[in-house]
């Protein structure tokens, strides 16, 4: 393998782009009434054991919660509301695609970072906010008005579920022999077809029909009819009328669960370059624990008992669908639109490959999915950031060593190009990289060589 100086690798990260026209968000764009949905679960399971190692309790058995609330944001950036407890504070813009909330509530002052889509009508965040639990929050800026015709069409549905609580069956020694509720860790995908006459139908796990009425401030009241009976549901609609969020659940001896539902109205069509740009990422992970028992049938542990996480990340998507993602490890891959309002995502990283399918909202500013395997499940939310106001952009440029030299990968735009220099003064345009997303330097151009991405025109 050819040798390259560490200085060369470091300075290869240099990239610039000329100023582009921007439609950046302002705080005024966020003013209005926001419906807030919160969904939380423990940060881990802490098992209590007796002297012989049998489990006698789980500290966080009841630490599953969900709630709704409202916020009012003024054009000057002040906020107030109930979520569900009373809060007040301020809103400001952070880094591109981020909103900072400074909040005063019953638990004292707190600063939270949210991701916001480019139309300023969907906020989301996830993490541990001053406690031991992991929480995902979504807020939708309500439309000024909505009619049945505004929501008519096909909506794709993602469902993320956990227990409401864990219930125990014990033996005469107070040892747990069975945990009820573990099967409630699950994800589902489905669809909803809304008619303009107040009726709807679809399938999420099982088929259903429904009736609905649209109220004020983006609230839609729904009565769902299934083979198991009827269920009321409240959906919250965003101002762009392409995303809805709801909470559902059951609480009985045979079935207890809480459910977070994301509805995204499918676009008529989606071109690959319509999904290019900087996307902020929220991930929300839960385990799918299974019981570990001894020969007597007594619980002695749980597999995957601590895989609870919420995190904020980013991904940069190029005009051709090639992306660079910073979600845990650095990953690359391809994002390609599919029929029906979906996008196929093929991810490659140091741990191997993975294929995912995301739902795309009609305005193409929000993507979401929920999926799982035998050991864990994950909710992923992507919000497309509004263009920046400064002279630079983020192409997600990464470098890596290969047998052929140093390999560069980035999220290209239709007119971006990689340039090289040996002195940082004179730059050579590598014409073969125009509108491309990768280049390999074989190491034949001197010991030190610098690179930058330039986008001469918007």
C-alpha positions in Angstrom: 0.0 0.0 0.0 1.2 3.5 -0.8 2.2 5.7 2.1 0.6 9.1 2.7 1.5 11.7 5.3 -1.0 12.4 8.2 -0.9 16.1 7.1 -2.2 15.0 3.7 -5.1 13.1 5.2 -6.0 15.9 7.5 -6.0 18.6 4.9 -7.9 16.5 2.5 -10.9 17.4 4.5 -10.8 21.0 3.3 -13.9 21.8 1.2 -15.5 25.1 0.2 -18.5 26.2 -1.9 -19.5 29.6 -3.3 -22.5 31.2 -1.8 -25.9 29.9 -2.9 -29.3 31.5 -2.7 -31.0 30.5 0.5 -34.5 30.2 1.9 -33.4 29.9 5.5 -35.8 29.6 8.3 -36.4 32.4 10.8 -37.9 32.2 14.3 -41.0 33.9 12.8 -41.6 30.9 10.6 -42.0 28.8 13.8 -44.7 30.9 15.3 -48.1 29.4 15.9 -49.8 26.5 17.8 -47.8 23.3 18.1 -49.3 19.9 19.1 -46.7 17.9 21.1 -46.5 14.1 21.4 -44.1 12.5 23.9 -43.3 8.8 24.1 -40.9 7.5 26.7 -39.4 4.2 28.0 -36.7 3.3 30.6 -33.1 4.0 29.9 -32.4 0.4 30.9 -33.8 -2.5 33.0 -32.2 -2.9 36.5 -32.9 -6.4 37.8 -33.3 -7.1 41.5 -31.9 -10.6 42.5 -32.0 -12.7 45.7 -29.0 -14.6 47.1 -29.3 -17.4 44.6 -29.4 -15.1 41.6 -33.1 -15.4 40.9 -34.9 -12.2 39.7 -37.3 -10.7 42.3 -38.1 -7.4 40.6 -37.3 -5.0 37.8 -36.9 -1.4 39.0 -38.2 0.2 35.8 -41.2 -2.1 35.2 -43.6 0.9 35.3 -41.4 3.5 33.5 -43.2 3.6 30.2 -45.2 6.7 29.5 -46.8 8.7 26.7 -48.5 12.1 26.6 -49.7 14.9 24.5 -49.6 18.7 24.9 -49.6 22.0 23.2 -47.2 24.9 22.7 -47.7 28.4 21.5 -44.7 30.1 19.9 -44.7 33.8 19.3 -43.0 35.6 16.4 -40.4 37.0 18.9 -39.3 33.5 19.9 -41.1 33.2 23.3 -43.1 30.1 24.0 -45.6 28.9 26.5 -47.8 25.8 26.9 -48.6 22.6 28.6 -46.7 19.4 27.7 -48.6 18.3 29.7 -47.1 20.3 32.6 -46.9 24.1 32.2 -43.8 25.5 30.7 -42.5 28.7 29.3 -39.3 29.8 27.6 -37.7 30.8 24.3 -37.0 29.4 20.9 -34.0 30.2 18.7 -32.3 28.7 15.6 -29.2 26.6 16.2 -27.1 25.0 13.5 -28.7 24.4 10.2 -31.8 22.3 10.6 -31.8 22.7 14.4 -33.9 24.6 16.9 -32.9 25.3 20.4 -35.5 25.6 23.2 -34.7 27.1 26.5 -37.5 25.9 28.8 -38.6 26.7 32.3 -40.9 24.1 33.9 -41.6 22.3 37.2 -38.2 20.6 37.0 -36.3 23.8 36.5 -34.6 25.3 33.5 -33.6 23.0 30.6 -32.1 23.4 27.1 -33.2 21.1 24.4 -32.1 20.7 20.8 -34.7 19.8 18.2 -34.5 19.0 14.5 -36.8 21.0 12.3 -37.8 20.4 8.7 -37.3 23.0 6.0 -41.0 24.1 6.1 -40.8 24.7 9.8 -43.8 22.6 10.7 -42.3 19.5 12.3 -39.9 19.3 15.2 -38.4 16.2 16.8 -35.8 15.1 19.3 -34.8 12.1 21.3 -32.6 11.3 24.3 -32.5 11.4 28.0 -33.7 14.7 29.3 -32.7 15.1 32.9 -33.7 11.7 34.0 -33.1 8.0 33.5 -35.7 7.5 30.7 -35.3 7.7 27.0 -37.8 9.9 25.3 -38.8 10.8 21.7 -40.7 14.0 21.2 -42.5 15.2 18.0 -44.2 18.6 17.6 -46.4 19.5 14.7 -47.2 23.1 13.9 -51.0 23.2 13.3 -52.5 24.4 10.1 -54.7 27.5 10.2 -57.5 25.4 8.8 -58.0 22.0 7.2 -60.8 20.3 5.2 -61.3 16.7 4.3 -60.1 17.4 0.8 -56.8 18.6 2.3 -56.0 15.2 3.8 -57.6 13.0 1.1 -55.3 10.3 -0.3 -52.9 7.5 0.6 -50.9 7.8 3.8 -48.1 5.4 4.8 -48.0 4.4 8.5 -45.1 3.5 10.8 -45.9 2.1 14.3 -43.4 1.8 17.2 -44.7 0.0 20.3 -43.5 -0.8 23.8 -45.3 -2.2 26.9 -47.2 0.2 29.2 -45.7 -1.8 32.0 -44.2 -5.2 32.9 -46.3 -7.5 35.0 -44.9 -10.5 37.0 -45.9 -14.0 37.9 -44.1 -15.1 41.1 -43.6 -18.3 43.0 -43.9 -18.8 46.7 -40.4 -17.4 47.2 -41.3 -14.1 45.5 -39.1 -15.1 42.5 -40.3 -14.2 39.1 -41.3 -17.1 36.9 -42.9 -15.1 34.1 -42.8 -11.5 32.7 -45.9 -10.3 30.9 -45.5 -7.4 28.4 -42.2 -8.3 26.7 -44.1 -9.2 23.5 -45.3 -5.6 23.3 -42.0 -4.5 21.9 -42.8 -4.5 18.2 -43.0 -2.4 15.1 -45.6 -2.4 12.3 -45.9 -0.8 8.9 -49.2 -0.1 7.1 -51.3 2.3 5.1 -54.3 4.6 5.5 -56.5 5.7 2.7 -58.5 8.9 3.6 -61.6 9.8 1.6 -63.0 13.3 1.5 -66.4 12.3 2.9 -65.3 11.6 6.4 -64.4 8.0 6.0 -61.2 6.1 5.8 -59.8 2.5 5.6 -56.4 0.8 5.8 -54.3 -1.8 7.4 -51.8 -1.7 10.2 -51.4 -5.2 11.4 -55.0 -5.9 10.6 -57.5 -4.3 8.3 -59.8 -1.5 9.6 -62.3 1.1 8.5 -62.7 4.5 10.2 -64.7 7.7 10.3 -63.1 11.1 11.1 -63.9 14.7 11.8 -61.4 17.6 11.6 -61.3 20.0 14.5 -59.4 23.1 15.3 -55.6 23.5 15.6 -54.7 20.4 13.5 -56.6 17.9 15.6 -58.4 15.1 13.8 -60.7 12.8 15.8 -61.0 9.3 14.4 -63.1 6.3 15.3 -61.3 3.1 14.1 -63.4 0.0 13.5 -61.7 -3.4 13.5 -62.7 -7.0 14.0 -62.0 -6.6 17.7 -64.2 -3.5 18.1 -64.0 0.2 17.9 -61.2 2.5 19.2 -61.1 6.3 19.4 -57.9 8.0 18.1 -56.7 11.6 17.9 -54.3 12.5 15.1 -52.3 15.7 15.0 -51.7 17.2 11.5 -48.9 19.6 10.5 -49.3 22.8 8.6 -48.1 21.2 5.4 -50.8 18.6 5.8 -48.5 15.8 4.9 -47.6 14.3 8.3 -49.7 13.2 11.3 -48.8 11.7 14.7 -51.0 9.8 17.1 -50.8 7.8 20.3 -52.6 4.5 20.9 -52.5 1.6 23.2 -54.2 -1.0 25.3 -54.2 -1.8 29.0 -55.5 -5.2 30.0 -54.3 -8.3 31.6 -53.9 -10.0 28.2 -52.6 -7.1 26.2 -50.9 -3.9 27.5 -48.9 -1.7 25.1 -48.3 1.9 24.2 -48.0 2.9 20.5 -46.5 5.8 18.6 -48.0 6.2 15.1 -46.5 8.2 12.3 -48.6 8.9 9.2 -47.0 10.4 6.0 -49.1 11.4 3.0 -47.4 9.8 -0.1 -46.2 12.1 -2.8 -47.5 11.6 -6.3 -43.9 11.0 -7.5 -40.4 11.6 -6.2 -37.2 12.2 -8.2 -33.9 11.2 -6.7 -32.5 14.7 -6.7 -35.6 16.0 -4.8 -34.2 14.2 -1.7 -30.8 15.7 -1.9 -29.4 18.0 0.8 -28.7 17.9 4.6 -31.1 15.8 6.6 -31.1 15.8 10.4 -31.6 12.3 11.9 -33.3 11.2 15.2 -32.9 7.6 16.2 -34.9 6.0 19.0 -33.9 2.4 19.9 -35.5 -0.2 22.1 -34.5 -3.8 22.9 -36.8 -6.8 22.4 -35.9 -8.6 25.6 -36.4 -12.3 26.1 -36.5 -14.2 29.4 -33.5 -16.2 30.6 -34.6 -18.9 33.1 -32.9 -21.6 35.1 -33.8 -25.3 35.2 -36.6 -24.6 37.7 -38.3 -22.1 35.3 -37.3 -19.1 37.5 -36.2 -15.9 35.8 -32.4 -15.2 36.2 -32.0 -12.5 33.5 -33.1 -10.8 30.4 -31.4 -10.8 27.0 -30.9 -7.4 25.4 -32.1 -5.6 28.6 -30.2 -2.3 28.2 -30.5 -1.4 24.5 -32.5 1.8 25.0 -31.1 4.8 23.2 -32.1 8.1 21.6 -29.7 10.1 19.6 -29.4 13.1 17.2 -27.3 12.6 14.0 -27.1 13.8 10.4 -26.9 12.5 6.8 -26.0 14.4 3.6 -27.6 13.1 0.4 -26.3 13.9 -3.1 -28.3 14.6 -6.2 -27.7 11.0 -7.4 -28.9 9.5 -4.1 -25.4 8.7 -2.8 -25.2 9.7 0.8 -22.7 10.1 3.7 -24.3 9.4 7.1 -23.0 10.2 10.6 -25.3 7.8 12.5 -23.1 6.1 15.0 -20.3 5.1 12.7 -19.7 6.9 9.4 -21.7 5.2 6.7 -22.2 5.6 3.0 -24.9 4.3 0.6 -27.6 5.0 -1.9 -31.1 6.4 -1.3 -33.4 5.7 -4.3 -37.1 6.7 -4.4 -39.7 4.0 -5.0 -43.3 4.0 -5.9 -46.0 4.6 -3.3 -44.1 7.2 -1.3 -41.2 5.2 -0.3 -37.4 5.4 -0.5 -35.1 2.4 -0.5 -31.9 3.0 1.5 -28.9 0.7 1.1 -26.3 1.4 3.9 -22.7 0.4 3.9 -20.3 0.8 6.9 -17.5 -1.0 8.7 -20.0 -3.5 10.2 -21.4 -4.5 6.8 -24.6 -3.7 4.8 -28.2 -3.0 5.6 -31.3 -2.3 3.5 -34.1 -0.1 4.9 -37.3 1.4 3.5 -38.4 4.9 4.5 -41.7 6.6 4.1 -41.4 10.0 2.4 -43.9 12.9 3.1 -45.7 14.6 0.3 -43.6 17.8 0.6 -40.5 15.7 0.8 -39.2 17.3 4.0 -39.8 14.4 6.4 -38.8 10.7 6.1 -39.6 8.0 8.7 -39.4 4.3 9.4 -39.8 1.8 12.2 -38.2 -1.6 12.0 -36.8 -4.4 14.1 -35.3 -7.9 14.4 -35.3 -10.5 17.1 -33.1 -8.4 19.4 -34.0 -4.8 19.0 -36.2 -2.3 17.2 -35.7 1.3 16.0 -37.6 4.4 15.0 -35.8 6.7 12.6 -36.9 10.2 11.7 -35.2 12.4 9.1 -36.0 16.1 8.7 -34.7 17.9 5.7 -32.9 21.1 6.7 -33.6 24.4 5.1 -30.8 25.9 3.0 -28.1 27.7 4.9 -27.4 31.5 4.7 -23.6 31.4 4.6 -21.0 30.7 1.9 -20.4 27.1 2.8 -22.4 23.9 2.5 -22.0 20.4 4.0 -21.1 17.7 1.5 -20.3 15.1 4.2 -16.8 14.7 2.7 -15.0 11.6 4.1 -11.6 10.0 3.2 -10.3 6.5 3.6 -7.2 4.5 2.7 -7.5 1.9 0.0 -5.0 -0.3 -1.9 -5.2 2.2 -4.7 -4.5 5.3 -2.6 -6.7 7.8 -0.7 -10.4 7.5 -1.5 -12.7 10.5 -1.3 -16.5 10.3 -1.0 -19.0 13.1 -0.7 -22.6 13.9 -1.5 -22.4 15.6 -4.9 -24.7 18.2 -6.4 -25.3 18.5 -10.2 -22.6 21.1 -10.6 -20.1 20.5 -7.8 -16.5 19.5 -8.5 -13.5 18.3 -6.6 -10.4 20.6 -6.9 -6.8 19.8 -6.0 -3.8 22.0 -5.1 -0.2 21.6 -3.9 0.1 25.1 -2.4 -3.5 26.2 -1.4 -3.2 29.0 -3.9 -3.5 27.3 -7.3 -6.3 24.9 -7.7 -6.8 22.3 -10.4 -10.4 21.3 -11.3 -10.7 17.5 -11.6 -13.2 17.5 -14.4 -13.9 13.8 -14.0 -15.5 14.6 -10.7 -18.1 17.0 -11.9 -21.5 16.0 -10.4 -19.8 12.8 -9.1 -19.4 11.6 -5.6 -16.0 9.9 -5.3 -12.4 10.1 -6.4 -9.2 8.1 -5.7 -5.8 9.8 -5.5 -3.2 7.2 -6.4 -0.4 9.2 -4.7 1.5 10.1 -7.8 1.1 13.9 -7.4 3.5 14.6 -4.6 3.6 14.0 -0.9 1.2 16.8 0.1 -1.9 17.6 -1.9 -5.0 19.5 -0.8 -8.6 19.1 -1.8 -11.8 21.1 -1.7 -15.3 20.7 -3.1 -16.5 23.7 -5.1 -19.9 24.5 -6.4 -19.3 27.5 -8.8 -23.0 28.2 -9.4 -26.2 27.2 -7.6 
